[in-house]
Amino acid sequence: MRISAYMLVFALLALAATPGASAQLDRFSGYWKNVDPNTSGVTALDIAAVGSDVSVQAWGKCHPTDCDWGYASPSYAYGPGVSSDLISEAVAISSIWTTTFSETLMIIRPVGDVRLQADVYTRFTDTSGRTAYAQSHLFERGDDHQCYRDLPNPRLELLGVEDYSVGGETFTRYQLSVTNWGSYPDDLFEPSPDLPPCGLNTKSSRTWIDIFNQDDGRIYGFCALSASEDLTGLWFSVKLGDVPPDSVYIAMTDRRCDLSYVSNKVSIRPASSISTPDTPSGTAATVPPNLQSMMNFQRVRPF
């Protein structure tokens, strides 16, 4: 006889409701990372509580970046008794994720003062014959930041070309813009002194921008943008008379979450030609390994 996920919730919560196990619901809130960086299961949780209502988002181990499970539906908080105040006495949270081939139940409860334990039960609802299985994970609070795994790729366009002189030499500047800059939260560009510096700039932004040519060679970069609107003012230069690249694209690298967003290619020769989209695959692009040595390229000077 098949037992529903809801009956399993009640049985597991009976085990969780031990004396002294209650906590404020805020105790669950926040971003949590698995204490085992090599886990093959759930890697992170993002839990929010509004009043007695809770929402739980989870990520599972995938390559090259973790898979976003999305928000569980439903999620509930539980107290130790029928008259309990969930806001001050919550003992556990249950969450269920349903796909076309599986159902996953997660029971989350406090462990000590600084950790959560998530017991995960997955059964398969297709005809694959795979065995239902259980896993248990410990989580500790991660950095207070959000990883944006579902943002669109940048849409790049060439705005114009201008000549300018500096230090007795003349250059041609190619002005670029990300037309969907509004899709990117400003906190992607917050100063991040806890991350590796950009040359002498110890407060470079969380997200760095690299400009690549048609052969995937890096030709310029920006490491101190302060807001997403700054994506409308990207550029690179070549000496007047030198041959520019055939086309360029950009890679935006969120260094805090190890995520990359890669644009379409824009035709540079002739300068008036604007590209049709030619987007490199995925948001997990391979970016050259020399990012740590980038200088602050936002100063108006040749690269």
C-alpha positions in Angstrom: 0.0 0.0 0.0 1.5 3.3 -1.0 1.9 6.0 1.7 1.4 9.5 0.6 4.0 12.2 1.2 1.7 14.0 3.6 1.3 10.9 5.9 5.1 10.6 5.8 5.3 14.3 6.9 3.2 13.6 10.0 5.3 10.5 11.0 8.6 12.4 10.6 7.4 15.4 12.4 6.4 13.3 15.3 10.1 12.3 15.6 11.2 15.9 15.2 8.9 17.3 18.0 11.2 16.4 20.9 11.4 18.4 24.1 13.6 21.5 23.7 13.5 21.3 19.9 11.4 24.4 19.4 12.8 27.7 18.0 11.7 31.0 16.6 10.6 30.7 13.0 13.2 33.4 12.1 15.8 30.8 13.2 15.2 29.0 9.9 15.3 32.1 7.7 18.2 32.9 5.5 20.6 31.4 3.0 22.1 28.1 4.0 25.0 26.1 2.4 25.7 22.4 2.8 28.6 21.8 5.2 29.9 19.2 2.7 31.2 21.0 -0.4 31.4 17.7 -2.2 27.8 16.6 -1.6 26.0 14.9 -4.4 22.6 16.1 -3.1 21.2 19.4 -1.9 23.8 22.1 -1.9 21.9 25.2 -0.7 18.6 26.4 0.8 17.0 29.8 0.8 14.3 30.0 3.5 12.0 33.0 4.0 9.4 33.5 6.7 6.6 36.1 6.7 4.5 35.7 9.8 3.8 32.0 10.0 4.1 31.4 6.3 7.4 30.0 4.9 8.9 29.5 1.5 11.8 27.2 0.7 14.0 27.3 -2.4 16.6 24.6 -2.9 19.6 23.8 -5.2 20.9 20.4 -6.1 24.4 19.3 -7.2 24.8 19.7 -11.0 27.7 20.4 -13.4 28.9 23.0 -14.2 26.6 24.9 -11.9 24.1 23.8 -9.3 20.5 23.1 -10.4 17.8 25.4 -9.1 14.9 23.3 -7.8 12.8 26.4 -7.5 10.4 27.0 -4.7 8.7 24.1 -3.0 5.0 23.8 -3.2 3.8 23.6 -0.6 5.9 24.5 2.4 4.6 24.5 6.0 6.0 25.3 9.5 5.1 23.0 12.4 4.9 23.6 16.2 5.1 21.1 19.0 1.4 21.2 19.7 -2.0 22.2 18.3 -1.9 25.5 20.3 1.6 26.4 19.4 2.7 29.8 18.2 4.6 29.0 15.1 6.4 32.3 15.0 8.1 31.6 18.4 7.8 27.8 18.7 8.4 26.3 15.3 10.1 22.9 15.4 10.3 22.0 11.7 9.4 22.9 8.1 8.2 20.5 5.5 8.6 21.2 1.8 7.6 19.2 -1.3 8.9 19.4 -4.9 7.0 17.6 -7.6 8.4 17.0 -11.1 7.0 15.0 -14.0 8.9 12.0 -12.8 9.5 12.3 -9.1 8.3 13.7 -5.7 10.7 15.0 -3.1 9.8 15.6 0.5 12.2 17.6 2.7 11.9 17.9 6.5 14.0 20.8 7.9 14.7 21.2 11.6 17.3 23.0 13.8 20.4 21.2 15.0 22.1 23.0 17.9 22.3 26.8 17.7 23.8 27.4 14.2 22.9 24.5 11.9 19.9 23.0 10.1 19.4 19.4 9.2 17.4 18.5 6.1 16.1 15.0 5.7 15.3 14.4 2.0 13.0 11.6 0.7 12.7 11.1 -3.0 10.4 8.7 -4.8 9.9 8.2 -8.5 6.5 8.5 -10.1 7.4 7.3 -13.6 7.8 3.7 -14.8 11.6 3.6 -14.5 11.5 1.2 -11.6 14.1 3.3 -9.7 14.1 2.8 -5.9 13.0 5.5 -3.6 15.8 6.8 -1.5 16.6 9.0 1.5 19.4 11.5 2.2 20.3 13.7 5.2 22.2 16.9 5.0 23.6 19.5 7.4 23.6 23.2 6.6 25.3 26.2 8.0 24.6 29.8 7.2 26.1 31.0 4.0 27.0 34.6 3.0 24.1 36.9 3.0 23.7 37.2 -0.7 21.6 35.8 -3.5 22.7 33.9 -6.5 20.9 34.7 -9.7 20.8 31.5 -11.8 17.9 32.4 -14.1 18.9 35.7 -15.5 18.9 36.2 -19.3 22.1 36.5 -21.3 23.1 40.0 -22.1 21.9 41.5 -25.3 24.8 43.5 -26.7 24.8 46.2 -29.4 27.3 48.6 -31.0 26.2 52.2 -30.3 28.8 54.1 -32.2 32.5 54.8 -32.9 34.6 57.9 -32.0 38.2 58.9 -32.3 40.0 60.4 -29.4 43.6 61.3 -28.4 45.6 60.6 -25.3 49.3 60.9 -24.6 49.9 62.1 -28.1 48.3 59.0 -29.8 45.0 58.7 -31.4 42.6 55.8 -30.8 39.2 54.6 -32.1 36.8 53.8 -29.3 33.9 51.3 -30.0 31.0 52.1 -27.8 28.9 49.1 -26.6 25.7 48.8 -24.6 23.7 46.0 -23.0 20.2 46.7 -24.0 18.6 44.5 -21.3 20.6 46.0 -18.5 17.5 46.4 -16.4 17.3 42.6 -16.1 20.3 42.6 -13.8 20.0 43.5 -10.1 22.2 46.3 -8.9 23.6 44.1 -6.1 25.6 42.2 -8.8 27.8 45.3 -8.9 28.2 46.1 -5.2 31.7 46.7 -4.0 33.2 43.4 -2.8 36.3 44.0 -0.7 36.1 40.4 0.5 36.7 39.1 -3.0 40.1 39.2 -4.8 41.1 42.7 -5.9 41.3 44.1 -9.4 44.9 45.2 -9.6 45.2 48.0 -6.9 41.4 48.3 -6.6 40.6 46.4 -3.4 36.9 47.3 -3.6 36.1 46.1 -7.1 32.6 45.0 -8.0 31.1 41.6 -7.4 30.6 41.1 -11.2 33.3 41.8 -13.7 32.8 42.4 -17.4 35.2 41.0 -20.1 35.1 41.8 -23.8 36.2 39.0 -26.1 36.9 39.0 -29.9 35.6 36.5 -32.4 38.5 34.1 -31.5 37.6 34.1 -27.7 40.6 36.3 -27.0 40.0 38.8 -24.2 40.7 42.4 -25.3 39.3 44.6 -22.5 37.4 44.6 -19.3 35.6 46.5 -16.5 35.9 45.5 -12.9 34.4 48.5 -11.0 30.9 49.1 -12.4 28.6 50.3 -9.6 25.1 49.6 -11.0 23.5 47.7 -13.8 22.8 50.9 -15.8 26.6 51.1 -16.2 26.3 48.3 -18.7 25.2 50.9 -21.2 28.6 52.5 -21.2 31.0 49.7 -22.2 33.7 50.2 -24.7 37.1 49.2 -26.1 39.7 50.9 -28.2 42.3 50.2 -30.9 45.0 52.5 -32.2 43.8 54.6 -35.2 44.6 52.7 -38.3 44.9 49.3 -36.6 42.5 46.5 -37.7 39.7 46.1 -35.2 38.2 42.6 -34.4 35.6 41.2 -36.7 33.2 40.9 -33.8 33.0 41.0 -30.0 30.9 39.6 -27.2 31.0 40.1 -23.4 31.0 37.7 -20.5 29.6 38.9 -17.1 31.1 36.9 -14.3 29.5 37.0 -10.9 32.5 36.1 -8.8 30.6 35.5 -5.6 28.4 32.8 -7.1 30.7 31.6 -9.8 28.2 32.3 -12.5 28.7 33.7 -16.0 26.3 35.4 -18.4 27.4 35.5 -22.1 26.1 37.9 -24.7 25.5 37.6 -28.5 28.3 38.6 -30.9 28.3 42.1 -32.3 29.9 42.8 -35.7 32.6 45.5 -35.6 33.8 45.6 -39.2 32.4 47.7 -40.8 31.7 49.7 -37.7 28.1 50.5 -38.7 27.1 46.8 -38.8 25.0 45.6 -35.9 25.0 41.8 -35.4 22.3 39.3 -35.4 22.3 37.1 -32.2 25.1 34.5 -32.1 25.0 33.5 -28.5 27.6 31.2 -27.0 26.1 28.2 -25.3 24.7 28.5 -21.8 25.4 30.7 -18.8 28.4 28.6 -17.7 30.8 29.9 -20.3 34.5 29.2 -20.1 36.2 32.4 -19.2 40.0 32.8 -19.5 41.8 32.2 -16.2 43.6 35.6 -16.0 40.7 37.5 -14.4 42.6 38.0 -11.1 45.2 40.1 -12.8 42.8 42.6 -14.4 43.4 46.3 -13.9 40.7 48.8 -13.4 39.9 49.4 -17.1 37.2 52.0 -16.5 39.8 54.9 -16.7 39.8 56.5 -20.1 43.0 55.2 -21.6 44.0 52.6 -24.2 44.1 49.0 -22.9 
